[in-house]
Amino acid sequence: MPRTKTSPIDDLLTRLLRIAENLAWSWLEPAQRPFAMLDPIAWEATNHAPIETVLSTSKARLAAAAADAGFLRTLETAERTLKDAQRAPRWFKTNHRGRDRRLKVAYYCSEFAVHESMQQYSGGLGVLAGDHVKSAEDLGVPLVGVGLLYRHGYYRQQFESDGRQRILYPEYDFDRYPIEETGTSIACPIDRRTVTARIMRLALGNTSLLLLDADLPENRPADRRLTEGLYKGEPDLRMRQQVLLGVGGAMAVEAMDERPTVHHLNEGHAAFAAVERIARLVETGSDRSDAIAQVRASTVFTTHTPVPAGHDRYPAVDAAAAMNGVLRRAGFTSRSFADLGRETPGDRSEPLCMTILALRLAEHVNGVARLHGEVSRDMWQGVYPEAKTPEDVPIGSITNGVHPGTWLDPAAAAFWRKHIRLNPGVAKPDENAWSKASDVDPAAAWELRNGLRSRLVGFMRDRLIRQSVQRGDDPGERLLAGAGLREDALTIGFARRFATYKRAPLIFRDRARLAAMLNDPDRPVQIVFAGKAHPRDGEGQEFARMVYRMSKRPEFHGRIAILEEYDMRIGRELTSGCDVWLNNPIRPHEASGTSGMKPPMHLGVNCSILDGWWPEGFDGRNGFEIVGEPKRSGAAARDAADANAMYDVLEKRLIPEFFDRGRNGVPRRWMKRALRSAATIPGPFSTHRMVADYVTTAYLPANRG
């Protein structure tokens, strides 16, 4: 039979959707251009979602694009970019042979941040997980991600006129996600029944992300809620979600015939996966102690929380009831299971801790920065009775990083390609091209810095006007929204989760002193905030409200701004556009933090307390240290001392250096510091280096275990 001819529009749609369905476009910028070019308004309105952009584009516009030679050239470039990325040599294949090639990692996490158009993440843990999977793809590390698919995602944030937050839960249409229905489901035992979950697949290049969806008609309403929202429900719902993540995730990996040799639990949320694996081995004839040893040897566990209260704990009887079916298969009694998750086995009053359960069932354990490793060894010494000192505790550290392709702005990438011959398209764990940044012409670097800041100011003005319209402000207020922001002002960014230990309002401790700094007509300074608190974290929500209200005070109007709905898009704009990235946590409560690793790629500098990753990154010349005093007695005295130290750095060093200009208007001392920041931070603090560290120090040893 003769083949039916397709129309130019149908051909165009086929090509566009083929690009959209593989999420490599999310970090390969040329692959995004056809969608932005097709309908720039829809591209912005959908938060850069390719499928939604295509579906909302008129037939007339599609017909025009199909006949536009310039558009078709852009489309060809996008297609070629994706093909070239698939064909690029991979670090793992080049450097690892023989038995190592049989490695396959199952990487479990409760959230994955792949792109802002898919709100399946709340903050740093999800961003880290998404970056980890992307670097595994870039490096060719055989890995499959395992998680849950949330109908409501996290939540959307809006500020009321008094600064209170409105919590909105959108319902996502997965038909508009670049997600594949695999046609495969699992039946996960939870309590005394089974929950059906379909396995959905996201493609990131050749790497798969498997996400479980329990929002199905055949499930009871209570079970459909398991994938309703991220960190949304009460503790019992959260615990059952973690059964689905761990037990259901391990079942999904088997159902999809992935055959992992190593299981990586990214945070304790997925610890039940190890118990399901023990049950499976016992069912096939293994002695339980041998099964435990086998599972331990092949399990990697990364802990992210340096505060004891931040680790999930559940009543032992409730956890045993939720895991009842798995425990029977594994031969565990309720008590023996509970003791695996207790610091003091036999203490029936102690709840089951998911982190302790993971520690006991994983041989390869790490924190996410050197300091966090030290804190973790001290915190969990009681779990290891054979450890006489914290130094004996078998918890190491692999410092977090950021994915260069996701976070490096295209204009900055072009700048570095020209000046230091950086090739962002080739993934290297040891990228030394950055070390040449110190030799770049300060005037050229200053031009880039000014351009990125100017773009950020334009973005903030647009967002602030949109926020004003959404609140129903009168026209006069809308006119003033963002009006005071200046493209030539020293721009300081503070954007992260509004957890109380991060102390977002600390800089307002002495308002008169801050106002004097911000309102100097000869040295203009502005600060932009963004961040969300957990919906049930009343104190964190109050911190956000306090910052909002401060931004409305007369002495700070036009000098302080807070943006709603902190997501990956806002994160990219802020980390590329800000001159300074401010960080003032209570030391040592910051496990790692990764947002501060992003500004140096854009000639931004960090100003931070020495917590998380910054003790490893700071060399005295590439940023500023806030000399905090965590040992002061009482929170008020500590906060006062830390705020005073911050003001001293800003007033005496940072602001004067930024405004100390030469004859050509370039702040040479400042740019020397900024170029030093670029030379010393992006290379060592990338997820390419991080994933390679996991391969050599955890995955391959576990693969051979």
Disulfide bonds with the S-S distance in Angstrom:
none
